[in-house]
Each structure stands twice: as structure tokens, then as C-alpha cells.
Amino acid sequence: MAALGWVIWLMTYLLSLTVRCTSVGSDMLDATMAKTAVVTVFWHGEFFILPYLHRGKKVALIVSQSKDGDLSEAVNRHYGFASVRGSSSRGAEAAALGVLDFIKGGYTIAITGDGPRGPRHELKPGPVWFAQKMDVPLIPVTIRFRHCIQLHSWDEFCIPLPFTRAVVIYGEPIFMRGIQRREGIRTIQQRMEQQEQTALALLHDRKRHDIA
């Protein structure tokens, strides 16, 4: 498993190295991470380039207790990330306690908002609950590639083609304090949908600029 994890890390690293990425809000994210723990949320099928962009930073990811989770943990280790084992379907309590401990330690928690099994692009309560429980900011993250291979999986996982363009948008930090859980979920869902439209517009504008 360790050897396979190294191979997958190397392949994803080298491919990510070729992607021409435009990041919006990354300075704000770095400034926030320097001051406090953060919960970041993104869609399951879109995170391919994020480990490369944040390699070596104080980040913890939730991975399942399955064999796939063993592999994910091995890959995460090569990017310098910590892993919390468990999911909503298996080991939920242990995962929640692990996440809370990492937040106390000042880590940025990276959560797939529609994971581990979907429905696709439908936000689950976990990210909002953690942000409320520990009173830390929640930052929605949106990624779009101009050209990618889209797998026939529930999350329509995107693998960018070499040398394609990407736009990554980091939303403004949102505090969930005093907000009802359902309202918080709706707010983050809407914010991510808005960021998706912004990312697509930036890709479109860049494409026109390249042609001109």
C-alpha cells in the first residue's frame, strides 16, 4: 500500500505541476490559516489539484476506514497532510473526535461537502457542524478545469488534462455562530454555486483572451 501510495502521489504531483492555475482568494485563506484553525469545504469530484496547491501545510483530511482510505492516507502523507480515519457511514464518532482534536491543534480541516457517497454537489451537515462546534471560520472552495477527464462515478471525478487551465476560488471566511444549522447549510450551498459561476466565467474570459 505504501508503494502504491507513492506512485499515485508522484503521478498526481507531476500532473498538477503542469496545470496553469489561477487562484482567487488564496492570500486571504493563508492569512486566516495563520491566525486560526479553519474548516474548508469543496466538492468530492473536484479536489484533484488541491493537495498540490497546499502541500506541506498544516492540513488534516477525513478519509474512510476502508482499503481506499488506507491508500488515501498513504498519498496524504506524501503531501505532508494528516488524516482522520472514519466517515458518516463507518467510524463517524471516532472521525468527529479526531477532527475536533485537530481543530484544537490549529489545523485546517479539509472536508468534501458531498462525500463520501453523495448525492453529488449536495452539501451535508458535517462542515457546518464542525465550524459551529469549534467556532472557527468555514471557507468554501470551488475548482473548475477548462479541460479534464470526467469519470463515470457518482461524483463525476475530474482529472485535469496536462497543461490545461484551472480556476480555484476560496470564498470569504464565514462564521456559523448563531446561525441555525439548516440556514448555514443553505448559505454554504448557495455560496459554492455562486463561486462555480464565477470560476466558469473566469475560464471563459481567459479563453477569449488567449484566442485574441
PyMOL commands that set and color helices and strands:
alter all, ss='L'
color gray80, all
select helices_A, chain A and resi 2-18+26-35+44-46+50-53+67-79+92-104+126-134+181-211
alter helices_A, ss='H'
color red, helices_A
select strands_A, chain A and resi 20-24+38-42+59-63+82-85+108-112+138-145+148-150+158-160+165-170
alter strands_A, ss='S'
color yellow, strands_A
deselect
rebuild
show_as cartoon
